């Protein structure tokens, strides 16, 4: 790029936006993760707290139930039966009717001697007594005589069709013999405290022996017993610590649970209370999903915002690149056209130049734009033109153009065309100027060469003019001589000869002399070489003078080209140059139809929007194929003595006037050459 400028690079900005977005997302999800973890810990804490409370309540309830059974066993007094009244003598056991023995919390109470024979019982039926005796003997064989209250694993009662628990207490040396009191209870009695409590169906209350056999398990209002959970996590945790909590799979259903467990003092039993982890964490997980949804929404918004920012950065970079490329193209175009742009502020007199303008003035950009020192390389006229242009810009407040003659150390004398536009402030005052400077030296040389070329063409026309000039001038001059001779004769002899006043003869002679002078002046104007001068000219006058020249030069053999129709309009042009174009077109038309008896060439005038079209048609053979595209090329001619410059010069003249030259074959035969000129203002 120019002036060592670097191309814009959006990569750092894009990386910055992406990094900030990533950091925000990281912080956002870290906060969400922290909140979710906190909610989960809090939910677990609350769930474990509830479990701990209920495990403690279950522990106390089971302890009271066992204490109740123990006290009942102590309370029962069995009077030793007389000789022959024990089981071995065949006597029936005593029926216990004590209020304690008949407590509704117990299924039955039995008293057996050391041999296992039933001494007393609350069972009145023979079947019940028989089943009780069987269960007692089986229980006594499994260590029921150990001290303290022993809670057996659940045993199945065929008569009741369900499991029961046998709570046995052994008494030694009571009334001269050992005996054991057994209290039978429903396993549900140990966990019935939760039967009416507001617990969830999935919450589970257990009473488990250290042998791994469940004494009672209540879940969803249903109580079971007898399952072996010695392989489960809860049993392993209980063996590791008498009280505690953990999260793990359930021993029976395998579902993840939050479990609290406690040992029952004085008993090889422990209780546990658990809740499904999904239920305990349901609200926390619902909040986590809300947090995640919010996080996703915020992340999408952040990503969208970041993408929009990155797109904006990329678009800005693209615009900067496009602007840089446009600037490069502009600078290249200025270099090719030898043009530069500039600006000037009147307040602080700040001047800025484009890079190409420095090259045009052969100045080092490090020195900055020229100020007042520019006068050292300008001609006196250019210094004056510069000052007048500044004054006009301030006074008229509209764009203007002027030319400067510059003398440079290397390039020598150059001609620069300056175009300036005033910069207006908010109050309408001129606060500066901006514009362009173009090297038009070559264009001015081209214009000079073109003028020379046009002059040569007009000089060529003088060859024909010389041949006819003497003939054309001889007639009016001879007539003028005759009139003067007659005037002298009449003046000498007669005051009024033959009724014709002498003054009239002298006036006729003067008109003929003026006619000769006009002819000479028109010929001089045609071949004169000078600067272009444009004026408002009536199109009919322009054509009439051109056709008069055609008649004088005898360009057409038998007839004069005529205008069809006459149009009362005006154009803004250089009359001599346009007449030269008309002469060229008429000459071509006349030469094209030599030997063709089809009438004279015709000139037509038509209006086309803001332009007037003048056409010259001949009746010759028309243009050959392939010639139309090359018709205006210099030195292209089909004439033996032609230079091939007529149409090329004509096209240059017409285009310089803002019009266009067109060549075509007429539909009815012959060739049609036409050109357009802009209408003068007011038409």
C-alpha positions, 0 to 999 in steps of 0.5 A: 500500500501507499506510504508504507501503510499496512493492510488491516488485520482483523485476526487479533481482534477476532481472537480477542472477541473469541477469547473474551466470549470463551472466558465469559462462557467458562465463568458462566458454566463454572458458576452454573456448575458451582450452583448445581453442586451446591444445590445437590449438596444442600439437597443431599444434606437435607435428605440425609438430615431427614434420614438421620432423624427417621433412623433415630426415631426408628432406633428409639421405637424398636428399642422401646418395643423390645423393652416392652417385650422384655418387661412383659417376660419379666412380669409373667409369673408362672406358678410351678405345677404340682407333681404330675402337672408338667409336660412330662406328666402329660398335664396341659400348660397353664393358660396365661390371662394376665393383662400384660400377657394378653397385651395386643402388641404381642401375638402370644407369650409362651413359657417353657421349661429347660426341656422345652416343654410348654409350661404356660401360654396365651394360646388356648387352642391345641393347634396353637399350643402344638405349633408354639411347642414346636417353635420353642423347641427349635428356638431353644436349640439355637441358643435362646438360653443366652442371657438377655432378650434374644430377637430371633430371625423371622420364622414362618407360622403355618397357622398364621401363614406369615413370618413372626419374630420370637423374642426369648428371655432365659431365666435360670434357677427360677422356682428350682428350675430353669425356664424361658419366656418367649414373646411372639410379635408381628415383624411389622410391629418394629416398623409400624411407626411409619405406617401412618407417617407422611413418608414417600412410597419409595422411602424404606425403613429396615430393622436388620440383624448383624447376621444380615437377616432383615427382621422387618422392612417397610416400603410403600406401606408394605412390610416384609421380613426374612431377606438376606442382605449380608452381601449388600452395601448397607450391611458392609457399612454397618459393620464398618461403623455403628452409625453413619450415612452413605449413598449407594445401591439398594440391597434389594432393588438396586436403585441408588439411595441415600441411607442412614443407619444406626445400631440398637444399643444392647442388641445385635440389630441395627436400623436404616432409613433410606430414600431414592436419590432421584427423589431426594435430588429431584428439585435440585436436579430440576433447578439444575436443568433450569440453570442448564437451560439458562446457561444454554440460552445465555451461551447461545446469546453470548455466542451469537453476540460474539459471532455478530461482533466477529462478523462485524470485525470481519466486515469492518476488515473487508470494508477496510480492505475494500477501501484500501483496494479502492484507494490503491485503484484510485492511486493507480488510476491517478498515476495513469491519468497523472492526477492527484487530489488535495484538500485545504483548510482555511482556518489553520491553512492545513494542506494535504496531498495524495501520494501521486500529487507528490510525484507530479510536483517531484516533492519528497512526501517527508517534506509535506505538501507545498505551501507558499513556496509553490509560487517558485515553480509557477509562472506569473500568469499561474500565480495570478490564476491561483489567487483569482481561483481562491477568491472565486471559490470563496465568493461564488461557493461553486466548483471551478477549474483553472490551469497552471503553468509549472516548471519542474526540475526534471519534467520541465514545463508542464500544464496542470489543470486544477479543479476545486470545490469549496467545503462549506461549514454548518453556517454555509461559510467556506472553511476550505477547498478540496479537488484534483490536479491533473497533468494535461500537458499531453492533452494540450499538445494533442489539441495543438496537433489536432488544430495543426491537422485540421489546419492542414485539412483546410489548407488542402481545401484551399487547393480547390479554392484557388482554382475557383477563387479567381472565377468567383471573384471575377464576376462580382469584380467585373460587374462592379467595374462595369457599374463604376464605369457606367456611373462615371459615364452617367455622372459626366454626361447625364444626371439621370440616364434612362431613368436609372439614378446614378446613386443606384448604380454606385450602390450595386457596384458597392454590393458586388465588391462587398460580396467579393470581400465576404467570399474572401473572408469566408475562405480565410476563416475556413483555412485560418489556424487559431484557438477554438471559440464556441458561441450560440449559433442558429443551425439554419445559419450554420448550414446556409453558410456551409452550403454557400461555401460548398457552392463557391468551391463547386464541391458538387458537380450539378447541384447544391446539397439542400436542407430538409427541413429547415428547423429554427433551433440553436446550438452551442459550438465552434461554427468554423469547426462544425462547418468544416465537418459539414464540408467533409460530409458533403464532399464525401457524399458528392464524391460517393455518388459521382456518375449516379443519376439519383438526385443531389445529396440531402441534409436532414435536421432532427431533434433527439431529446437534448440533442440535434442530429444533422445527417448527410445522405448520398445515393451512392453504393453505400459502405462496404462490409467491414468498413463501418467499424474502421471508418473513422481510423486515421489515414483510412481512405478509398480515394487515390489522392486522399489522406484519410483524415477527413472523418477522423478529424470530424469525429474528434471535433464532434466528440469534443463538442459532446456529440457523436458521429455515426456512419451507416447504410441508409435503408433505401440505399446509399450511405448516411453520415450524421452527427449530434450536437447539444442544444443551446440553453433555452431551446 
